[in-house]
Amino acid sequence: MLCMECGGAAEKGYTTDVTDLGDCLIIIRNVPCYKCKECNEIIYTADVIEHLEKLVKIAQKLMQEVSIIDYSKAA
C-alpha cells in the first residue's frame, strides 16, 4: 500500500488510536493499520474504521473519564 501523504511504502502493523471527546478519552490499543515507512502516517482500512467507530460509540455510552480498549479482544 502507498501512503496518501507522501507516496512512500506503507506496511502492516498495529497502533494505538486515541479519541478525545472532551469529557471522555477513549484509547484503543492494538489497532491493525498500515504505517508509512517514510512519514509515519497511519492508514486504516474501511472495516477497521467502521469497527473503531462502533467501539467509540459503546465507550461513549459508558461515559467513563478514560476508557482503554484492546481492539483485538473487542467484539
All heavy atoms as TSV, in Angstrom:
chain	resi	resn	atom	element	x	y	z
A	1	MET	N	N	0.853	-1.178	0.000
A	1	MET	CA	C	0.000	0.000	0.000
A	1	MET	C	C	0.894	1.235	0.000
A	1	MET	O	O	1.941	1.258	0.640
A	1	MET	CB	C	-0.907	-0.020	1.226
A	1	MET	CG	C	-1.766	1.230	1.340
A	1	MET	SD	S	-2.936	1.176	2.708
A	1	MET	CE	C	-4.243	0.259	1.929
A	2	LEU	N	N	0.452	2.267	-0.696
A	2	LEU	CA	C	1.198	3.522	-0.739
A	2	LEU	C	C	0.553	4.558	0.183
A	2	LEU	O	O	-0.673	4.635	0.288
A	2	LEU	CB	C	1.248	4.071	-2.158
A	2	LEU	CG	C	2.040	3.245	-3.164
A	2	LEU	CD1	C	1.977	3.898	-4.538
A	2	LEU	CD2	C	3.483	3.086	-2.727
A	3	CYS	N	N	1.385	5.351	0.813
A	3	CYS	CA	C	0.933	6.423	1.693
A	3	CYS	C	C	0.283	7.526	0.868
A	3	CYS	O	O	0.824	7.953	-0.151
A	3	CYS	CB	C	2.118	6.976	2.477
A	3	CYS	SG	S	1.711	8.382	3.526
A	4	MET	N	N	-0.859	8.003	1.322
A	4	MET	CA	C	-1.567	9.072	0.622
A	4	MET	C	C	-0.936	10.435	0.897
A	4	MET	O	O	-1.147	11.378	0.162
A	4	MET	CB	C	-3.037	9.067	1.001
A	4	MET	CG	C	-3.745	7.789	0.574
A	4	MET	SD	S	-5.431	7.653	1.144
A	4	MET	CE	C	-6.223	8.841	0.089
A	5	GLU	N	N	-0.141	10.530	1.963
A	5	GLU	CA	C	0.517	11.790	2.315
A	5	GLU	C	C	1.777	12.033	1.480
A	5	GLU	O	O	1.950	13.091	0.906
A	5	GLU	CB	C	0.896	11.807	3.805
A	5	GLU	CG	C	-0.251	12.072	4.740
A	5	GLU	CD	C	-0.801	13.483	4.618
A	5	GLU	OE1	O	-0.021	14.448	4.547
A	5	GLU	OE2	O	-2.031	13.613	4.586
A	6	CYS	N	N	2.665	11.027	1.466
A	6	CYS	CA	C	3.975	11.241	0.828
A	6	CYS	C	C	4.268	10.297	-0.340
A	6	CYS	O	O	5.252	10.479	-1.039
A	6	CYS	CB	C	5.082	11.130	1.866
A	6	CYS	SG	S	5.406	9.434	2.413
A	7	GLY	N	N	3.418	9.277	-0.514
A	7	GLY	CA	C	3.637	8.323	-1.590
A	7	GLY	C	C	4.598	7.205	-1.239
A	7	GLY	O	O	4.892	6.357	-2.069
A	8	GLY	N	N	5.094	7.194	-0.003
A	8	GLY	CA	C	6.014	6.154	0.442
A	8	GLY	C	C	5.299	4.833	0.655
A	8	GLY	O	O	4.074	4.755	0.652
A	9	ALA	N	N	6.074	3.787	0.859
A	9	ALA	CA	C	5.522	2.455	1.098
A	9	ALA	C	C	4.999	2.349	2.532
A	9	ALA	O	O	5.646	2.784	3.477
A	9	ALA	CB	C	6.586	1.398	0.856
A	10	ALA	N	N	3.801	1.778	2.663
A	10	ALA	CA	C	3.209	1.557	3.981
A	10	ALA	C	C	3.110	0.056	4.207
A	10	ALA	O	O	2.720	-0.688	3.310
A	10	ALA	CB	C	1.840	2.208	4.065
A	11	GLU	N	N	3.482	-0.379	5.393
A	11	GLU	CA	C	3.426	-1.803	5.697
A	11	GLU	C	C	2.498	-2.071	6.869
A	11	GLU	O	O	2.233	-1.185	7.686
A	11	GLU	CB	C	4.820	-2.360	5.962
A	11	GLU	CG	C	5.596	-1.655	7.018
A	11	GLU	CD	C	7.034	-2.142	7.093
A	11	GLU	OE1	O	7.594	-2.567	6.076
A	11	GLU	OE2	O	7.582	-2.080	8.207
A	12	LYS	N	N	2.005	-3.312	6.942
A	12	LYS	CA	C	1.076	-3.690	8.003
A	12	LYS	C	C	1.729	-3.559	9.369
A	12	LYS	O	O	2.917	-3.829	9.530
A	12	LYS	CB	C	0.606	-5.128	7.807
A	12	LYS	CG	C	-0.370	-5.302	6.682
A	12	LYS	CD	C	-0.858	-6.735	6.631
A	12	LYS	CE	C	-1.867	-6.889	5.504
A	12	LYS	NZ	N	-2.404	-8.268	5.468
A	13	GLY	N	N	0.911	-3.141	10.322
A	13	GLY	CA	C	1.379	-3.016	11.686
A	13	GLY	C	C	0.202	-2.812	12.619
A	13	GLY	O	O	-0.954	-3.051	12.250
A	14	TYR	N	N	0.495	-2.356	13.816
A	14	TYR	CA	C	-0.530	-2.074	14.828
A	14	TYR	C	C	-0.221	-0.726	15.454
A	14	TYR	O	O	0.929	-0.314	15.532
A	14	TYR	CB	C	-0.536	-3.165	15.908
A	14	TYR	CG	C	-0.988	-4.503	15.363
A	14	TYR	CD1	C	-0.062	-5.399	14.851
A	14	TYR	CD2	C	-2.324	-4.837	15.338
A	14	TYR	CE1	C	-0.465	-6.613	14.331
A	14	TYR	CE2	C	-2.746	-6.056	14.820
A	14	TYR	CZ	C	-1.814	-6.941	14.320
A	14	TYR	OH	O	-2.219	-8.133	13.796
A	15	THR	N	N	-1.276	-0.058	15.911
A	15	THR	CA	C	-1.109	1.248	16.533
A	15	THR	C	C	-2.115	1.403	17.662
A	15	THR	O	O	-2.968	0.542	17.883
A	15	THR	CB	C	-1.287	2.379	15.487
A	15	THR	OG1	O	-0.869	3.620	16.065
A	15	THR	CG2	C	-2.717	2.498	15.003
A	16	THR	N	N	-2.025	2.513	18.357
A	16	THR	CA	C	-2.983	2.879	19.386
A	16	THR	C	C	-3.742	4.095	18.891
A	16	THR	O	O	-3.140	5.092	18.493
A	16	THR	CB	C	-2.265	3.197	20.715
A	16	THR	OG1	O	-1.564	2.021	21.140
A	16	THR	CG2	C	-3.244	3.620	21.789
A	17	ASP	N	N	-5.063	4.005	18.905
A	17	ASP	CA	C	-5.920	5.101	18.459
A	17	ASP	C	C	-6.468	5.817	19.690
A	17	ASP	O	O	-6.949	5.171	20.627
A	17	ASP	CB	C	-7.078	4.553	17.617
A	17	ASP	CG	C	-7.943	5.648	17.061
A	17	ASP	OD1	O	-7.544	6.266	16.067
A	17	ASP	OD2	O	-9.027	5.901	17.637
A	18	VAL	N	N	-6.370	7.138	19.702
A	18	VAL	CA	C	-6.862	7.929	20.823
A	18	VAL	C	C	-7.933	8.885	20.311
A	18	VAL	O	O	-7.710	9.630	19.357
A	18	VAL	CB	C	-5.729	8.733	21.495
A	18	VAL	CG1	C	-6.272	9.578	22.638
A	18	VAL	CG2	C	-4.631	7.796	21.985
A	19	THR	N	N	-9.114	8.840	20.942
A	19	THR	CA	C	-10.210	9.737	20.606
A	19	THR	C	C	-10.532	10.570	21.831
A	19	THR	O	O	-10.860	10.028	22.884
A	19	THR	CB	C	-11.463	8.945	20.165
A	19	THR	OG1	O	-11.119	8.124	19.053
A	19	THR	CG2	C	-12.587	9.882	19.768
A	20	ASP	N	N	-10.428	11.889	21.702
A	20	ASP	CA	C	-10.725	12.807	22.800
A	20	ASP	C	C	-12.089	13.433	22.546
A	20	ASP	O	O	-12.261	14.201	21.605
A	20	ASP	CB	C	-9.649	13.891	22.880
A	20	ASP	CG	C	-9.805	14.787	24.099
A	20	ASP	OD1	O	-10.860	14.723	24.776
A	20	ASP	OD2	O	-8.868	15.550	24.368
A	21	LEU	N	N	-13.075	13.078	23.375
A	21	LEU	CA	C	-14.429	13.600	23.224
A	21	LEU	C	C	-14.691	14.786	24.152
A	21	LEU	O	O	-15.823	15.182	24.339
A	21	LEU	CB	C	-15.455	12.494	23.480
A	21	LEU	CG	C	-15.365	11.285	22.549
A	21	LEU	CD1	C	-16.354	10.218	22.983
A	21	LEU	CD2	C	-15.594	11.692	21.111
A	22	GLY	N	N	-13.650	15.317	24.735
A	22	GLY	CA	C	-13.799	16.455	25.652
A	22	GLY	C	C	-13.982	15.995	27.079
A	22	GLY	O	O	-13.145	16.240	27.937
A	23	ASP	N	N	-15.087	15.293	27.338
A	23	ASP	CA	C	-15.356	14.809	28.692
A	23	ASP	C	C	-14.945	13.346	28.867
A	23	ASP	O	O	-15.105	12.775	29.930
A	23	ASP	CB	C	-16.836	14.985	29.038
A	23	ASP	CG	C	-17.752	14.273	28.054
A	23	ASP	OD1	O	-17.274	13.830	26.990
A	23	ASP	OD2	O	-18.955	14.162	28.345
A	24	CYS	N	N	-14.428	12.748	27.807
A	24	CYS	CA	C	-14.074	11.335	27.822
A	24	CYS	C	C	-12.911	11.091	26.861
A	24	CYS	O	O	-12.908	11.600	25.745
A	24	CYS	CB	C	-15.298	10.513	27.406
A	24	CYS	SG	S	-15.029	8.751	27.253
A	25	LEU	N	N	-11.932	10.330	27.305
A	25	LEU	CA	C	-10.788	9.974	26.475
A	25	LEU	C	C	-10.851	8.468	26.223
A	25	LEU	O	O	-10.890	7.674	27.168
A	25	LEU	CB	C	-9.478	10.331	27.188
A	25	LEU	CG	C	-8.198	10.130	26.398
A	25	LEU	CD1	C	-8.146	11.089	25.217
A	25	LEU	CD2	C	-7.008	10.346	27.298
A	26	ILE	N	N	-10.897	8.081	24.943
A	26	ILE	CA	C	-11.013	6.670	24.586
A	26	ILE	C	C	-9.722	6.233	23.898
A	26	ILE	O	O	-9.332	6.788	22.881
A	26	ILE	CB	C	-12.224	6.438	23.670
A	26	ILE	CG1	C	-13.503	6.902	24.384
A	26	ILE	CG2	C	-12.322	4.977	23.265
A	26	ILE	CD1	C	-14.703	7.016	23.495
A	27	ILE	N	N	-9.079	5.238	24.484
A	27	ILE	CA	C	-7.817	4.717	23.968
A	27	ILE	C	C	-8.070	3.287	23.500
A	27	ILE	O	O	-8.525	2.453	24.285
A	27	ILE	CB	C	-6.729	4.731	25.055
A	27	ILE	CG1	C	-6.529	6.162	25.571
A	27	ILE	CG2	C	-5.430	4.136	24.528
A	27	ILE	CD1	C	-5.743	6.256	26.858
A	28	ILE	N	N	-7.783	3.035	22.233
A	28	ILE	CA	C	-7.976	1.692	21.687
A	28	ILE	C	C	-6.611	1.185	21.228
A	28	ILE	O	O	-5.994	1.772	20.337
A	28	ILE	CB	C	-8.998	1.688	20.540
A	28	ILE	CG1	C	-10.321	2.306	21.017
A	28	ILE	CG2	C	-9.207	0.269	20.017
A	28	ILE	CD1	C	-11.358	2.491	19.936
A	29	ARG	N	N	-6.162	0.113	21.849
A	29	ARG	CA	C	-4.831	-0.433	21.587
A	29	ARG	C	C	-4.893	-1.564	20.576
A	29	ARG	O	O	-5.936	-2.159	20.350
A	29	ARG	CB	C	-4.232	-0.951	22.892
A	29	ARG	CG	C	-4.088	0.152	23.937
A	29	ARG	CD	C	-3.470	-0.358	25.181
A	29	ARG	NE	N	-2.261	-1.067	24.772
A	29	ARG	CZ	C	-1.483	-1.738	25.589
A	29	ARG	NH1	N	-1.759	-1.797	26.842
A	29	ARG	NH2	N	-0.410	-2.354	25.141
A	30	ASN	N	N	-3.753	-1.868	19.974
A	30	ASN	CA	C	-3.604	-2.997	19.051
A	30	ASN	C	C	-4.516	-2.895	17.831
A	30	ASN	O	O	-5.087	-3.889	17.386
A	30	ASN	CB	C	-3.827	-4.331	19.775
A	30	ASN	CG	C	-2.857	-4.527	20.913
A	30	ASN	OD1	O	-1.667	-4.284	20.758
A	30	ASN	ND2	N	-3.353	-4.935	22.057
A	31	VAL	N	N	-4.654	-1.691	17.296
A	31	VAL	CA	C	-5.497	-1.466	16.120
A	31	VAL	C	C	-4.692	-1.799	14.862
A	31	VAL	O	O	-3.617	-1.231	14.643
A	31	VAL	CB	C	-5.981	0.000	16.061
A	31	VAL	CG1	C	-6.867	0.222	14.839
A	31	VAL	CG2	C	-6.705	0.400	17.338
A	32	PRO	N	N	-5.201	-2.711	14.021
A	32	PRO	CA	C	-4.478	-3.029	12.786
A	32	PRO	C	C	-4.470	-1.823	11.846
A	32	PRO	O	O	-5.473	-1.109	11.732
A	32	PRO	CB	C	-5.258	-4.201	12.183
A	32	PRO	CG	C	-6.567	-4.214	12.866
A	32	PRO	CD	C	-6.415	-3.490	14.162
A	33	CYS	N	N	-3.333	-1.606	11.202
A	33	CYS	CA	C	-3.207	-0.438	10.333
A	33	CYS	C	C	-2.083	-0.671	9.339
A	33	CYS	O	O	-1.441	-1.714	9.341
A	33	CYS	CB	C	-2.897	0.808	11.161
A	33	CYS	SG	S	-1.260	0.746	11.944
A	34	TYR	N	N	-1.888	0.303	8.501
A	34	TYR	CA	C	-0.692	0.373	7.656
A	34	TYR	C	C	0.081	1.595	8.126
A	34	TYR	O	O	-0.519	2.652	8.367
A	34	TYR	CB	C	-1.067	0.517	6.176
A	34	TYR	CG	C	-1.624	-0.753	5.586
A	34	TYR	CD1	C	-2.973	-1.045	5.649
A	34	TYR	CD2	C	-0.775	-1.671	4.977
A	34	TYR	CE1	C	-3.478	-2.214	5.112
A	34	TYR	CE2	C	-1.272	-2.846	4.438
A	34	TYR	CZ	C	-2.629	-3.113	4.506
A	34	TYR	OH	O	-3.117	-4.282	3.976
A	35	LYS	N	N	1.403	1.463	8.282
A	35	LYS	CA	C	2.257	2.571	8.713
A	35	LYS	C	C	3.221	2.898	7.586
A	35	LYS	O	O	3.898	2.019	7.055
A	35	LYS	CB	C	3.069	2.195	9.949
A	35	LYS	CG	C	2.259	2.015	11.194
A	35	LYS	CD	C	3.178	1.711	12.367
A	35	LYS	CE	C	2.377	1.427	13.618
A	35	LYS	NZ	N	3.249	1.132	14.762
A	36	CYS	N	N	3.289	4.193	7.249
A	36	CYS	CA	C	4.207	4.635	6.215
A	36	CYS	C	C	5.632	4.579	6.762
A	36	CYS	O	O	5.908	5.088	7.845
A	36	CYS	CB	C	3.870	6.043	5.758
A	36	CYS	SG	S	5.031	6.676	4.513
A	37	LYS	N	N	6.521	3.985	5.990
A	37	LYS	CA	C	7.920	3.873	6.415
A	37	LYS	C	C	8.662	5.202	6.268
A	37	LYS	O	O	9.697	5.403	6.881
A	37	LYS	CB	C	8.612	2.783	5.606
A	37	LYS	CG	C	8.077	1.406	5.943
A	37	LYS	CD	C	8.479	0.249	5.048
A	37	LYS	CE	C	9.824	0.257	4.466
A	37	LYS	NZ	N	10.147	-0.985	3.737
A	38	GLU	N	N	8.116	6.121	5.494
A	38	GLU	CA	C	8.765	7.411	5.246
A	38	GLU	C	C	8.312	8.498	6.231
A	38	GLU	O	O	9.122	9.167	6.843
A	38	GLU	CB	C	8.504	7.872	3.812
A	38	GLU	CG	C	8.996	6.917	2.747
A	38	GLU	CD	C	10.508	6.741	2.767
A	38	GLU	OE1	O	11.228	7.728	2.993
A	38	GLU	OE2	O	10.960	5.607	2.562
A	39	CYS	N	N	6.992	8.686	6.358
A	39	CYS	CA	C	6.485	9.817	7.156
A	39	CYS	C	C	5.708	9.391	8.404
A	39	CYS	O	O	5.188	10.230	9.133
A	39	CYS	CB	C	5.615	10.727	6.282
A	39	CYS	SG	S	4.016	10.020	5.830
A	40	ASN	N	N	5.601	8.063	8.633
A	40	ASN	CA	C	4.910	7.506	9.802
A	40	ASN	C	C	3.404	7.759	9.821
A	40	ASN	O	O	2.771	7.624	10.869
A	40	ASN	CB	C	5.539	7.990	11.111
A	40	ASN	CG	C	6.924	7.445	11.303
A	40	ASN	OD1	O	7.178	6.281	10.996
A	40	ASN	ND2	N	7.835	8.272	11.771
A	41	GLU	N	N	2.825	8.121	8.688
A	41	GLU	CA	C	1.366	8.283	8.585
A	41	GLU	C	C	0.698	6.943	8.876
A	41	GLU	O	O	1.178	5.884	8.474
A	41	GLU	CB	C	0.990	8.767	7.177
A	41	GLU	CG	C	-0.482	8.966	6.956
A	41	GLU	CD	C	-1.024	10.216	7.629
A	41	GLU	OE1	O	-0.238	11.076	8.076
A	41	GLU	OE2	O	-2.252	10.339	7.705
A	42	ILE	N	N	-0.421	6.979	9.595
A	42	ILE	CA	C	-1.193	5.784	9.911
A	42	ILE	C	C	-2.383	5.726	8.961
A	42	ILE	O	O	-3.107	6.718	8.794
A	42	ILE	CB	C	-1.689	5.818	11.371
A	42	ILE	CG1	C	-0.509	5.882	12.350
A	42	ILE	CG2	C	-2.598	4.628	11.667
A	42	ILE	CD1	C	0.391	4.681	12.332
A	43	ILE	N	N	-2.587	4.550	8.346
A	43	ILE	CA	C	-3.682	4.364	7.400
A	43	ILE	C	C	-4.534	3.197	7.885
A	43	ILE	O	O	-4.017	2.114	8.169
A	43	ILE	CB	C	-3.127	4.046	5.991
A	43	ILE	CG1	C	-2.153	5.134	5.543
A	43	ILE	CG2	C	-4.262	3.866	4.991
A	43	ILE	CD1	C	-1.254	4.724	4.397
A	44	TYR	N	N	-5.855	3.438	7.994
A	44	TYR	CA	C	-6.795	2.395	8.387
A	44	TYR	C	C	-7.597	1.954	7.175
A	44	TYR	O	O	-7.923	2.763	6.309
A	44	TYR	CB	C	-7.790	2.913	9.433
A	44	TYR	CG	C	-7.184	3.326	10.750
A	44	TYR	CD1	C	-7.419	4.585	11.272
A	44	TYR	CD2	C	-6.415	2.445	11.492
A	44	TYR	CE1	C	-6.888	4.966	12.495
A	44	TYR	CE2	C	-5.874	2.821	12.719
A	44	TYR	CZ	C	-6.127	4.086	13.215
A	44	TYR	OH	O	-5.601	4.450	14.415
A	45	THR	N	N	-7.950	0.669	7.138
A	45	THR	CA	C	-8.863	0.190	6.106
A	45	THR	C	C	-10.292	0.549	6.522
A	45	THR	O	O	-10.545	0.859	7.699
A	45	THR	CB	C	-8.742	-1.338	5.918
A	45	THR	OG1	O	-9.038	-1.973	7.162
A	45	THR	CG2	C	-7.339	-1.732	5.448
A	46	ALA	N	N	-11.220	0.473	5.592
A	46	ALA	CA	C	-12.615	0.856	5.860
A	46	ALA	C	C	-13.236	0.004	6.959
A	46	ALA	O	O	-13.965	0.527	7.819
A	46	ALA	CB	C	-13.435	0.766	4.585
A	47	ASP	N	N	-12.956	-1.307	6.974
A	47	ASP	CA	C	-13.547	-2.161	8.003
A	47	ASP	C	C	-12.999	-1.842	9.393
A	47	ASP	O	O	-13.730	-1.908	10.388
A	47	ASP	CB	C	-13.374	-3.640	7.667
A	47	ASP	CG	C	-11.931	-4.080	7.535
A	47	ASP	OD1	O	-11.114	-3.311	6.997
A	47	ASP	OD2	O	-11.614	-5.204	7.973
A	48	VAL	N	N	-11.736	-1.456	9.480
A	48	VAL	CA	C	-11.155	-1.065	10.770
A	48	VAL	C	C	-11.785	0.243	11.246
A	48	VAL	O	O	-12.136	0.378	12.420
A	48	VAL	CB	C	-9.614	-0.947	10.681
A	48	VAL	CG1	C	-9.032	-0.299	11.929
A	48	VAL	CG2	C	-8.992	-2.315	10.459
A	49	ILE	N	N	-11.974	1.194	10.349
A	49	ILE	CA	C	-12.617	2.462	10.717
A	49	ILE	C	C	-14.024	2.217	11.242
A	49	ILE	O	O	-14.433	2.772	12.265
A	49	ILE	CB	C	-12.651	3.437	9.521
A	49	ILE	CG1	C	-11.236	3.896	9.178
A	49	ILE	CG2	C	-13.553	4.635	9.805
A	49	ILE	CD1	C	-11.134	4.681	7.887
A	50	GLU	N	N	-14.764	1.341	10.572
A	50	GLU	CA	C	-16.129	1.023	10.994
A	50	GLU	C	C	-16.135	0.412	12.388
A	50	GLU	O	O	-16.940	0.785	13.244
A	50	GLU	CB	C	-16.753	0.056	9.988
A	50	GLU	CG	C	-18.198	-0.271	10.273
A	50	GLU	CD	C	-18.790	-1.201	9.230
A	50	GLU	OE1	O	-18.390	-1.122	8.051
A	50	GLU	OE2	O	-19.664	-2.014	9.608
A	51	HIS	N	N	-15.205	-0.506	12.647
A	51	HIS	CA	C	-15.127	-1.144	13.962
A	51	HIS	C	C	-14.711	-0.131	15.036
A	51	HIS	O	O	-15.251	-0.145	16.147
A	51	HIS	CB	C	-14.168	-2.324	13.921
A	51	HIS	CG	C	-14.242	-3.216	15.117
A	51	HIS	ND1	N	-15.370	-3.915	15.465
A	51	HIS	CD2	C	-13.313	-3.507	16.055
A	51	HIS	CE1	C	-15.138	-4.594	16.560
A	51	HIS	NE2	N	-13.889	-4.364	16.947
A	52	LEU	N	N	-13.759	0.740	14.722
A	52	LEU	CA	C	-13.347	1.784	15.668
A	52	LEU	C	C	-14.512	2.676	16.040
A	52	LEU	O	O	-14.698	3.020	17.217
A	52	LEU	CB	C	-12.218	2.635	15.072
A	52	LEU	CG	C	-10.822	2.033	15.067
A	52	LEU	CD1	C	-9.867	2.918	14.278
A	52	LEU	CD2	C	-10.312	1.812	16.480
A	53	GLU	N	N	-15.310	3.065	15.049
A	53	GLU	CA	C	-16.468	3.930	15.311
A	53	GLU	C	C	-17.459	3.243	16.244
A	53	GLU	O	O	-18.005	3.874	17.154
A	53	GLU	CB	C	-17.144	4.329	14.001
A	53	GLU	CG	C	-16.324	5.310	13.197
A	53	GLU	CD	C	-16.894	5.591	11.814
A	53	GLU	OE1	O	-17.822	4.885	11.350
A	53	GLU	OE2	O	-16.389	6.541	11.172
A	54	LYS	N	N	-17.673	1.938	16.066
A	54	LYS	CA	C	-18.575	1.195	16.952
A	54	LYS	C	C	-18.031	1.155	18.377
A	54	LYS	O	O	-18.771	1.359	19.341
A	54	LYS	CB	C	-18.772	-0.228	16.435
A	54	LYS	CG	C	-19.631	-0.318	15.205
A	54	LYS	CD	C	-19.746	-1.754	14.723
A	54	LYS	CE	C	-20.505	-1.823	13.413
A	54	LYS	NZ	N	-20.545	-3.205	12.882
A	55	LEU	N	N	-16.724	0.897	18.506
A	55	LEU	CA	C	-16.113	0.845	19.833
A	55	LEU	C	C	-16.199	2.193	20.545
A	55	LEU	O	O	-16.464	2.261	21.747
A	55	LEU	CB	C	-14.658	0.387	19.730
A	55	LEU	CG	C	-14.437	-1.058	19.290
A	55	LEU	CD1	C	-12.953	-1.337	19.110
A	55	LEU	CD2	C	-15.050	-2.027	20.285
A	56	VAL	N	N	-15.998	3.277	19.809
A	56	VAL	CA	C	-16.079	4.618	20.392
A	56	VAL	C	C	-17.509	4.894	20.871
A	56	VAL	O	O	-17.714	5.422	21.964
A	56	VAL	CB	C	-15.597	5.695	19.395
A	56	VAL	CG1	C	-15.973	7.093	19.873
A	56	VAL	CG2	C	-14.091	5.586	19.196
A	57	LYS	N	N	-18.500	4.507	20.085
A	57	LYS	CA	C	-19.898	4.723	20.489
A	57	LYS	C	C	-20.241	3.945	21.748
A	57	LYS	O	O	-20.919	4.453	22.639
A	57	LYS	CB	C	-20.848	4.339	19.356
A	57	LYS	CG	C	-20.890	5.344	18.241
A	57	LYS	CD	C	-21.854	4.935	17.153
A	57	LYS	CE	C	-21.793	5.939	16.010
A	57	LYS	NZ	N	-22.684	5.563	14.905
A	58	ILE	N	N	-19.762	2.714	21.832
A	58	ILE	CA	C	-20.011	1.898	23.029
A	58	ILE	C	C	-19.343	2.529	24.245
A	58	ILE	O	O	-19.953	2.676	25.304
A	58	ILE	CB	C	-19.506	0.456	22.816
A	58	ILE	CG1	C	-20.380	-0.255	21.789
A	58	ILE	CG2	C	-19.471	-0.314	24.133
A	58	ILE	CD1	C	-19.805	-1.570	21.297
A	59	ALA	N	N	-18.089	2.923	24.109
A	59	ALA	CA	C	-17.359	3.535	25.227
A	59	ALA	C	C	-17.989	4.860	25.631
A	59	ALA	O	O	-18.048	5.187	26.816
A	59	ALA	CB	C	-15.894	3.738	24.846
A	60	GLN	N	N	-18.481	5.610	24.648
A	60	GLN	CA	C	-19.110	6.901	24.931
A	60	GLN	C	C	-20.375	6.712	25.761
A	60	GLN	O	O	-20.677	7.509	26.642
A	60	GLN	CB	C	-19.438	7.604	23.614
A	60	GLN	CG	C	-19.869	9.039	23.766
A	60	GLN	CD	C	-20.067	9.710	22.409
A	60	GLN	OE1	O	-20.106	9.052	21.371
A	60	GLN	NE2	N	-20.201	11.003	22.419
A	61	LYS	N	N	-21.117	5.642	25.514
A	61	LYS	CA	C	-22.331	5.366	26.291
A	61	LYS	C	C	-22.001	5.066	27.743
A	61	LYS	O	O	-22.787	5.351	28.631
A	61	LYS	CB	C	-23.095	4.197	25.677
A	61	LYS	CG	C	-23.794	4.543	24.386
A	61	LYS	CD	C	-24.522	3.346	23.823
A	61	LYS	CE	C	-25.117	3.689	22.468
A	61	LYS	NZ	N	-25.772	2.511	21.858
A	62	LEU	N	N	-20.833	4.473	27.992
A	62	LEU	CA	C	-20.424	4.172	29.361
A	62	LEU	C	C	-20.008	5.430	30.110
A	62	LEU	O	O	-20.005	5.453	31.333
A	62	LEU	CB	C	-19.269	3.168	29.358
A	62	LEU	CG	C	-19.567	1.801	28.771
A	62	LEU	CD1	C	-18.302	0.963	28.696
A	62	LEU	CD2	C	-20.635	1.086	29.579
A	63	MET	N	N	-19.602	6.458	29.358
A	63	MET	CA	C	-19.224	7.776	29.881
A	63	MET	C	C	-18.231	7.721	31.041
A	63	MET	O	O	-18.398	8.353	32.060
A	63	MET	CB	C	-20.455	8.577	30.286
A	63	MET	CG	C	-21.294	9.015	29.109
A	63	MET	SD	S	-20.395	9.966	27.870
A	63	MET	CE	C	-20.048	11.458	28.746
A	64	GLN	N	N	-17.207	6.919	30.874
A	64	GLN	CA	C	-16.117	6.945	31.826
A	64	GLN	C	C	-15.176	8.064	31.418
A	64	GLN	O	O	-15.131	8.469	30.262
A	64	GLN	CB	C	-15.381	5.616	31.819
A	64	GLN	CG	C	-16.247	4.469	32.261
A	64	GLN	CD	C	-15.478	3.163	32.238
A	64	GLN	OE1	O	-14.257	3.147	32.194
A	64	GLN	NE2	N	-16.184	2.069	32.280
A	65	GLU	N	N	-14.395	8.544	32.352
A	65	GLU	CA	C	-13.455	9.616	32.028
A	65	GLU	C	C	-12.380	9.118	31.064
A	65	GLU	O	O	-12.009	9.805	30.120
A	65	GLU	CB	C	-12.812	10.156	33.305
A	65	GLU	CG	C	-12.054	11.430	33.064
A	65	GLU	CD	C	-11.592	12.071	34.353
A	65	GLU	OE1	O	-12.258	11.888	35.386
A	65	GLU	OE2	O	-10.562	12.744	34.322
A	66	VAL	N	N	-11.890	7.894	31.296
A	66	VAL	CA	C	-10.900	7.292	30.403
A	66	VAL	C	C	-11.318	5.846	30.159
A	66	VAL	O	O	-11.600	5.106	31.104
A	66	VAL	CB	C	-9.474	7.306	31.008
A	66	VAL	CG1	C	-8.489	6.601	30.098
A	66	VAL	CG2	C	-9.020	8.728	31.276
A	67	SER	N	N	-11.360	5.437	28.897
A	67	SER	CA	C	-11.646	4.055	28.538
A	67	SER	C	C	-10.476	3.526	27.722
A	67	SER	O	O	-10.046	4.169	26.772
A	67	SER	CB	C	-12.924	3.953	27.698
A	67	SER	OG	O	-14.051	4.291	28.441
A	68	ILE	N	N	-9.970	2.349	28.109
A	68	ILE	CA	C	-8.905	1.711	27.359
A	68	ILE	C	C	-9.427	0.372	26.867
A	68	ILE	O	O	-9.871	-0.460	27.670
A	68	ILE	CB	C	-7.627	1.516	28.212
A	68	ILE	CG1	C	-7.141	2.880	28.720
A	68	ILE	CG2	C	-6.545	0.809	27.399
A	68	ILE	CD1	C	-5.980	2.810	29.680
A	69	ILE	N	N	-9.417	0.184	25.551
A	69	ILE	CA	C	-9.997	-0.990	24.924
A	69	ILE	C	C	-8.926	-1.673	24.085
A	69	ILE	O	O	-8.180	-1.000	23.368
A	69	ILE	CB	C	-11.193	-0.591	24.036
A	69	ILE	CG1	C	-12.259	0.124	24.872
A	69	ILE	CG2	C	-11.772	-1.796	23.312
A	69	ILE	CD1	C	-13.319	0.838	24.049
A	70	ASP	N	N	-8.878	-3.003	24.125
A	70	ASP	CA	C	-7.972	-3.753	23.261
A	70	ASP	C	C	-8.771	-4.155	22.025
A	70	ASP	O	O	-9.702	-4.955	22.110
A	70	ASP	CB	C	-7.441	-4.981	23.990
A	70	ASP	CG	C	-6.345	-5.690	23.213
A	70	ASP	OD1	O	-6.395	-5.707	21.970
A	70	ASP	OD2	O	-5.429	-6.234	23.856
A	71	TYR	N	N	-8.421	-3.609	20.880
A	71	TYR	CA	C	-9.133	-3.844	19.614
A	71	TYR	C	C	-9.246	-5.336	19.324
A	71	TYR	O	O	-10.296	-5.811	18.925
A	71	TYR	CB	C	-8.383	-3.148	18.472
A	71	TYR	CG	C	-9.058	-3.242	17.119
A	71	TYR	CD1	C	-9.878	-2.225	16.676
A	71	TYR	CD2	C	-8.865	-4.336	16.285
A	71	TYR	CE1	C	-10.499	-2.299	15.435
A	71	TYR	CE2	C	-9.485	-4.426	15.059
A	71	TYR	CZ	C	-10.297	-3.402	14.622
A	71	TYR	OH	O	-10.916	-3.469	13.406
A	72	SER	N	N	-8.171	-6.068	19.541
A	72	SER	CA	C	-8.163	-7.486	19.191
A	72	SER	C	C	-9.066	-8.332	20.082
A	72	SER	O	O	-9.423	-9.443	19.719
A	72	SER	CB	C	-6.730	-8.029	19.243
A	72	SER	OG	O	-6.214	-7.933	20.554
A	73	LYS	N	N	-9.474	-7.803	21.227
A	73	LYS	CA	C	-10.335	-8.559	22.145
A	73	LYS	C	C	-11.768	-8.050	22.162
A	73	LYS	O	O	-12.622	-8.640	22.803
A	73	LYS	CB	C	-9.761	-8.495	23.555
A	73	LYS	CG	C	-8.422	-9.186	23.666
A	73	LYS	CD	C	-7.856	-9.081	25.043
A	73	LYS	CE	C	-6.474	-9.732	25.078
A	73	LYS	NZ	N	-5.822	-9.546	26.365
A	74	ALA	N	N	-12.042	-6.949	21.453
A	74	ALA	CA	C	-13.387	-6.373	21.442
A	74	ALA	C	C	-14.212	-7.011	20.325
A	74	ALA	O	O	-13.745	-7.161	19.213
A	74	ALA	CB	C	-13.311	-4.865	21.235
A	75	ALA	N	N	-15.421	-7.367	20.648
A	75	ALA	CA	C	-16.294	-7.999	19.643
A	75	ALA	C	C	-16.912	-6.995	18.713
A	75	ALA	O	O	-17.050	-5.864	18.952
A	75	ALA	CB	C	-17.392	-8.787	20.344
